[in-house]
Amino acid sequence: MTDSPDYDPALLAWVTPVVAALSAVVPAEQLMLVGALCRDLLHWRYCRGVPPRATNDTDIAVALNNWDHFEAIRASFPSVGSTGHRFLIADRAVDVIPFGEVESPTGTTRHPPGNDLMNVHGFTDATCAPTFSPSPAA
């Protein structure tokens, strides 16, 4: 995907170091780009233009079987702010959104340290979709 003209090279250059750094802690196949940057990449691919971004962070969802990989992320990257899920990864603010077998009930997670409720409805379904594209560093 990193050499594809289907995606904006500047957006790929932004997300690739994040995926590479996270892949050192969590297998790349467990990572899924979500949020505004994902929207912008899709907009580029299908509309051939990039809408202006209203946010400067990157959102990466992480499929987890248990909380061990999330704890490894917390140990590997400095936190940003007080959310418990925003980290400085590759010099970028990244919201790491856990989903998968850690959901309880299905569609919600409560990640450490504060156990704040996050809505992750549809994330597992999205990883199984036939149009799912691997992340750039995968």
C-alpha positions in Angstrom: 0.0 0.0 0.0 2.9 2.4 0.6 3.7 2.6 -3.1 0.1 2.8 -4.3 -1.0 5.9 -6.2 -4.4 5.2 -4.8 -3.4 6.9 -1.5 -2.0 10.3 -0.8 1.8 9.9 -0.2 1.7 12.7 2.5 -1.0 10.9 4.5 0.9 7.6 4.2 4.1 9.3 5.3 2.2 10.5 8.3 0.8 7.2 9.4 3.5 4.7 8.3 5.9 5.6 11.2 3.1 5.2 13.7 2.2 1.8 12.4 5.8 0.7 12.3 6.4 1.8 15.9 3.2 0.1 17.1 4.1 -3.0 15.1 7.2 -3.4 17.4 4.8 -3.9 20.3 1.6 -5.4 18.7 1.4 -7.5 15.5 0.6 -5.3 12.5 -2.4 -7.5 11.6 -4.0 -6.4 14.9 -3.9 -2.7 13.9 -6.6 -0.8 12.1 -6.6 2.9 11.1 -9.8 4.6 12.1 -11.0 8.2 12.5 -10.3 11.3 10.4 -7.0 10.0 8.9 -8.8 6.9 7.7 -11.5 9.0 6.2 -9.0 11.2 4.5 -7.2 8.2 2.9 -10.4 6.8 1.7 -11.5 10.2 0.4 -8.2 10.5 -1.5 -8.6 7.0 -3.0 -12.2 7.4 -4.1 -12.6 11.1 -4.7 -9.0 12.0 -5.6 -8.6 14.8 -3.2 -8.0 15.4 0.5 -10.6 17.2 2.7 -9.1 19.6 5.3 -8.4 17.8 8.5 -10.2 19.1 11.6 -8.0 17.1 13.9 -4.3 16.5 14.3 -4.2 13.2 16.0 -4.2 9.7 14.6 -6.6 7.0 15.7 -5.5 3.4 15.6 -7.8 0.6 16.8 -6.0 -2.5 18.2 -7.6 -5.9 18.2 -6.9 -7.5 21.5 -7.4 -11.0 23.0 -6.6 -9.6 26.5 -5.1 -6.5 28.0 -1.5 -7.6 27.8 -0.7 -5.8 24.5 -2.5 -2.6 25.7 -0.3 -2.7 28.8 2.7 -3.2 26.5 1.7 -0.1 24.5 1.3 1.9 27.8 4.8 0.8 28.9 6.4 1.5 25.5 5.0 5.0 24.7 4.6 8.1 26.8 1.0 9.1 27.5 -0.4 12.4 26.3 -3.1 14.0 28.4 -5.3 12.2 30.8 -7.4 10.0 28.6 -5.3 6.8 29.2 -5.5 6.0 25.5 -3.5 8.8 23.9 0.2 8.2 23.4 3.1 9.9 21.7 4.1 7.5 19.0 6.6 8.4 16.3 6.3 12.1 17.4 2.6 12.0 16.8 -0.4 12.1 19.2 -2.1 8.7 18.7 -5.4 7.5 20.2 -5.1 3.8 20.7 -8.6 2.2 20.7 -8.8 -1.3 22.1 -11.4 -3.7 20.7 -11.9 -7.4 20.1 -12.1 -10.0 22.9 -11.6 -7.3 25.5 -15.1 -5.9 24.7 -17.5 -6.2 27.6 -20.3 -6.0 26.7 -19.8 -6.4 22.9 -19.2 -3.0 21.3 -17.7 -1.4 24.4 -14.4 -1.4 26.1 -13.1 0.0 29.4 -9.4 0.3 29.1 -6.9 0.8 32.0 -6.0 2.8 33.8 -9.3 4.7 34.3 -11.7 2.2 32.8 -13.4 4.9 30.8 -16.1 3.6 28.5 -15.3 3.5 24.7 -17.8 2.7 22.0 -16.2 0.3 19.5 -19.3 -1.0 17.8 -18.5 -2.3 14.3 -14.7 -2.4 14.7 -14.6 -6.3 14.7 -16.9 -6.4 11.7 -14.7 -3.9 9.9 -11.6 -6.1 10.2 -13.6 -8.9 8.6 -14.9 -6.8 5.6 -13.8 -7.9 2.2 -12.5 -4.4 1.4 -10.3 -4.3 4.5 -6.8 -3.1 3.5 -3.7 -4.0 5.5 -2.0 -1.1 7.2 1.0 0.5 5.4 3.7 -1.2 7.4 2.0 -4.7 7.4 
